[in-house]
Structure formats: structure tokens, C-alpha cells
């Protein structure tokens, strides 16, 4: 199915999902009473904040529960909205924003993507995060957010490139099958 002005229904679907997710991440601190969640610091892959989020409404509880398992949620590396720490750190927020922005643009504008150039978008994040991990250097939230946005856009470029390649292969296969199909013998 083709929609006028849309490059791909798959890309449009992923754009809607990433946009909705990003909006929910940003909205979550506003769905909790101000000053309720002020330090969620923990580790990736574990749930240290189950007690802190136990009494939240279902939507913010789900957002913070996912954030607790997938992000370190170190308070100093996170933004605060409505007096509450966000469910994901600044770098993750940047990744979500970059993915939504990239998929949004690529939903309506199709252009040639060069995968090796898109991969270069991960270099700033790798340098900032890698140097921070291996040395005493402490990045800023603005830099974390910025490198996350760049990497999110790069990821969307790569993913959309593969969607377009798969679409082109499918269209070529379909055209080839149509050319090879024997003529129908309709007698009437």
C-alpha cells in the first residue's frame, strides 16, 4: 500500500512508534507528583527502584520500570522535569529524540543513504561515552544529549536504508515474477 508523500509504510509506522515513545519518556515526570522521584541512580539490567515506583499510576510506573531496567538512571546524568528525574538518562533521551527526528524526516523525504557515512554518526557518542568510561573525564548532559541525538539520527538512517533496500528487492522480485509468468489462456 502506498500513501501519497510517504516513502514507506514501514518507516511511517516506526516513526509513529518512536515519536510516541519519546513523548511518553518526556511526559512521564509530569504524571508523577513534583519532587517524588529525585534520585533513581542504579545499574543497567537491574531494577533497584521498584519500591520508589510501586505507588505510581500505571503509565508512569511502566515508563520508569522500563527505564530502571534499561538505563543506569544516574541522577547527575539525567534531566529533571516537574521536579522529577526522567526515566532515562540524557544520552538515552538524545537517542530517542534522534530516532524520532530521523524517522520523521525519512518518512516524507527519501534520499540515498551511504551506510558508512551514517556510521560516522556514532563516533561522537563513542568518543564521549568511551572517554568518560575509561578516564576521569565527566561529560555534560548537553553533550550527552547532543551525541545521543546524532547517534539516533545515524541509527534511523541505517535502519531506513535497509528498509529501502528490502523494498527495492521485493519490487524487483515481483517485477521479475510478472515477466516470467506464462500468459494466461482466457477463452471466452
Buried (B, 14 or more C-beta within 10 A) or exposed (E): EEEEEBBBBBBBEBBBEBBEBBEBBBBBBEBBEEEBBEEBBBEEEEBBBEEBBEEBEEEBBBBBBBBBBEBBBBBEBBBBBBBBBBBBBBBBBBBBBBBBBBBBBBBEEEEEBEEEEBEEBBBBBEEBBEEBEEEEEEBEBEBBBBBBBBBBBBBBBBBBBEBBEEBEEEEEEEEEEEEEEEEEEEEE
